[in-house]
Every structure is written in structure tokens, then in C-alpha cells.
Amino acid sequence: MSQQRAARFRTLAVEAVRDAVRRRIVAVIAGVSILSLMLVDRCTSFGLGTLVVGERVEEAFNVAGWTSTVTFVMLGLWSIVLAGVLASEHLAHALADGSASLCLARPVGRGMFALARLAGALAVAIVTGAVLLGATAFFVHTRHDLALGPAALAGLACTLGALTVGALAMTTSLYIPRIASVLLVFAGVATITLTNTVSLFGGELTGVFAVVDRYGPPLCTALVLALAPWIEPVSPGAAAGETALLLALWTLGSVLLLRLAFRRMELAG
């Protein structure tokens, strides 16, 4: 029975990936990715020699570490936003055109169908992120001898962040229009990034921003702490384990929330 369920899921996931690839936004993503790779090439070439700041001289390794970290984090956050944007319509579109009802008329569970649609939306974002982050890791390793281990950990954090945002965006798309869901993705990731950045570098947060930083999905924090060996002034300490646990809980919770929301939703027809 488990093998049959796995086979059904693979079939649904492959079809969901095909649906995602056929969307016109994929061509835009390809173009932006090419431009991003050109930007990565330029950004990672910076840092040779020394940099004079006031009366201090910064070594090339330090400058390269900070430049590479900023580039990597920005590309990671872009991949997370992309996952949310793609997921914000992928399940709702299947409901609107009736393909969801046709699939669910067969022996396919609602939870399996929702997760397959999520996998299809995430496939494009994760492949795009893997290309961009992989190229960045290759450039900084070969040009500045920065370790690949932190890049691998940051890639894992990016994948979990994409899964979290994608699942939450897909859940909200069941209740609000697509444009509102997309705007919510941009606003949510931007707010989390701002609060995480302020907190990481010693700023004080109050009110709702403090709550978002403390209990929200640590999208930016997880990326920066994973890359901490590249930037010595940032020391993860015990915060790395707490951040990893919080991100894992958000990932699991968002997926379970999507399953629950879709199982409880009444389908027309």
C-alpha cells in the first residue's frame, strides 16, 4: 500500500512540476537568474588586495567574506520569495480549473494532492536557488578559499525556508486572492529579513517586530548564522541550534497547516 501511495504521489508531483514549468513566469525567472549569475560573478570578484577604512586596513579575506555572505543571503532570500510566489497560485489554480476535482475523484487523498502541488511549485524555486547558490559557493571557494561547509548549511536553511514560505503562501491562497497572497509573501519576507538583520547586529526591537524576530520563521537569521565562519564578527554560539530548531518547527507546522486547511476545505462540484 505504501508503494502505491508513493507511486501516486510521484505521478501527481511530476504533473505539478509540468504545470509549474508551463507557466509564463518561468521565462522571467530564467532571465532574472541569468542576470543574477552575472551579478554573482562581479560581486565575488571583489575583495582582492586590501581595503582601507579610515586608519584601518582590512584584509582581502575579510572583505571577501562579507561580500560573499551578503550576496549569498540575498540570493537565498530571493529563492525563498520565489517559492512563495509560485506556490501562491499552484493549488488555487488547480481548484479553479477543475483539475483538482478530477484528481480527487480517483483514490487520491487531499493531503497527498496538496503536498504534490507544493512539490511542483517548489521544484522550480529550489532548482533556481541551487544553481544560483551553487555558482556563488563555487566562485567564493575558488577565488577566496572560503569553506564550502557553511554554504551547504545555508543551502539547507534556504530549502527549509522555501518550504515554509511556499506552504504558508499556498495555504493563504485558499482564502484570499492571488495578488493579495503574493503581496503577503513579499511583505512577510521583507519584514522578517528586516527584524532578523536588526537583531543579529545588536539593534533593539520592540512590539510586534520583537515578536516576529523571536518567534517567526528565522529566514535571514538561519542563512547568516550558517555563513558565520565567513564573517568572524558574527559568532553563532548557542543561537545556531535554537534557530535551526525554530526553522524546523516552522517548516513542519506550515506543511501540516496546508494539509489541514485543504482537507477541511469544501470543493465546488
N, C-alpha and C positions, 0 to 999 in steps of 0.2 A: 504493500500500500504506500509506503514511504517513497519507493522508487517511482510509482505512478504519480504521486504528488510532485516529486522533483521534476519529472518529465513535463507535467502540465505547467509548472512554474517556468521552466526553461522556454517552453513554447510561447507562453504569454510574454515573457521578458524579451525574447527575440522580436516578437511582433511590436512590442512597445518601443524597442530601440529603433526599429524601422520607421515607426511613426514619428519618433523624435528627429531622426535624420532627414525625413522628408519635409520638415518644417523650414520655412524660408529663413528663419533666424539663424539656422546653422551656417548659411553662407556668410552672414555678418560675423558670426563667431570665428569662422576661418580667417576672414580678413583681419579682424582685430588681433587674432593670435599671431598672424604673420608680422603685423606691426609691433606686437609685444616682443616677439623674438628679436627684432631689430633693436628695440629699446634695451632688452636684456644684454645684447652684445655690447652696446655702448656703455651701459651702466657698470657692467662687470669689468670693463677695461680700465675703469677709473681706479686709482689707488696706487699707481706705480710711483716710486720715488717717495718724497716726504711732503708733509703739509704743515705750513707754519701758521699757527693760531696765536695771535698776539706775540708773546715771547716764548711760546712753547712750540716744540717740533713734534708732530705726530708721525709715528712710523707708518709706512705704507700698509702693513698688515692690519693695523687698527682701522685705518680709513677704509680699506677694502672690506673688512668685516662689517662695519656699519653700513656701507653702501650695499653690500650683498644682502644683508639682513633686511634692510628697507625694501629692496627690490623683491626679495623672496616673499616677504609678508604681504606686500601689495598684490602680487600675482596670486598668492594663496587666497586672499580675501576676494579677489575678482572671481576665482573659480567657485568660491562659496556662493557669491551673489549669482553667478551664472546657474548654479544648481537650483537656487530658489526660483529664478525667473523661468527656467524650463519646467520645473515641477508645478508652477502655479497654474498651468493650463492643462497639463498632460492627462490628469484624471478627469477634470471637469469637461474637457473636450470629448473624451470618450463617453461621458454621460449625455452630453448634448447631442451627439450624432447617432446615439443609439447603439453603438458598438459594445458598450458595457453591458447593456441588457441582453444582447445576443450571446456574449461570452458567459454571462452568469446563468443563462438558460441551460447551459451544459453543466456537468458536475464540476463546477469551479467555485471555490469558496470566495466570499467577498474579500476576506483578508488577503488571500493569495493574489487576487486580481489587483488590489490596491498596491501591494508590495511590488508586483511585476511592473505596474505603470511607474512606480517610483524608481525602480531599477532602470527602466528605459530612459527616463529623464536624466537620471544621474550619470548614465553611461557617457553621454556627450560631454557633460561638465567635467567628469573625472578624467576622461581621456585628454581633454583640452588642458586640464590642470597638470596632468602627468607630463605632457610634452613641455609645457612652459616651465614647470618646476624642475623637471629633469634637465632641461637645457641650462637653466640657471645653475643648478648644482654642478653640472659638468664644467661650465665656464669658470666658476669661482674655485673649483678644485684644481683645475689645470693652470689657471692664471695666478691664483693667490695661495694655493696649497691649503685651502680651508677644508676641514674634515667633512666627509660625506655623511657620517652618522647623524649629526644634527639635522641635515637636510632630509634624511629618511624619516626621522621622528616628526619633523614639521610636515612632511607629506602625509603621514598618518593622521596628524591633527587636522590637516586640511580636509582629508577624506571624511573624518568624523563630523567636522563642521558642515561640510556639504550635505551629508546625510541628514543632519539635524535640521538645517535650514530648508532643505528640499522637502522633508516630511512635514514640517510645520507649514510651509507655503502650500503644499498640496492639501493639507487639512483645511486651511483657511479658504482655499479656492472652492471648497464645497459649500461655503456660506456667503461669500462676498464676490463681487465681480472681479474678473481677471485683472483689470488695470489697478484696482484697489489692492489686490494681493501682491502685484509686482511692486507697487509703491511701498507697501508694507515691508517687503524684502529689503529694498534699498534703505528705507528709514531705519529698520531694525538693525541691519548690519552696520550702518554708519554710526548709530547710537552706541552699540556695543563696542565698536572699534574706538570711538572717542573716549568712552569711560575706561576701557581697558588700558589705553595709552596713558591717560592722565594718572591712573592708579599705579601703573608699572614704574613710572618715572617720578614718583614722590608727590604727585598732586593730591589735593584733598577733595573728596566728593561728598555731597550731601543729598538728602532727599531721595528721589526716585533714581537718580544717577548712581548713587551709592548702592542701592538695591540691585540695579541692573548689573553693576560690576561684580557684586558679591555673589549673587545667586543666578544671574543669567548665564547663557552658554558662553564660555570664555574663548571666543573665536580668535581674537587677536592675541590675548594673553598666552594661549597654548602655542601659537606659532612663535612668538617672541621667546618664550622660555625654552622651547625646543632648540632654538638657534642661539641660546645664551653663550655657548662656547665660542661663537664667532665675535661676540661683543663682551669683553671682560667686565665692564662696569655693571652689567646686569647679571646678578647671581640668583639662580632659581631657588636654591635651598630646598626647604620643605614644601614650598609653594608649588613645585612642579608636580608632586604626587597628588596634592589636593586639586590642582587644576585638571589633571588627567582624569581623576575620578569624577569631577563635576561634568566634564565634557562627555564622558562615557554615559553618565546618568541621563544627561540631556538627549543624547543620541538614542538610547533605549526608550526613554519616555516619549520622544517625538514619534518614533515608529509605532509604538503601542497606541498612542493617541490617534494616529492616522487609521490604524486598523479598527479601533473602537468607533471612531466617527463614521467611517464608511459602512461598517456593519449595522449601525443604528440608523443610517440614512434611508429614507423611503425613496424608491426609484419609480419614476413615472413609467406607466405602461407595464 
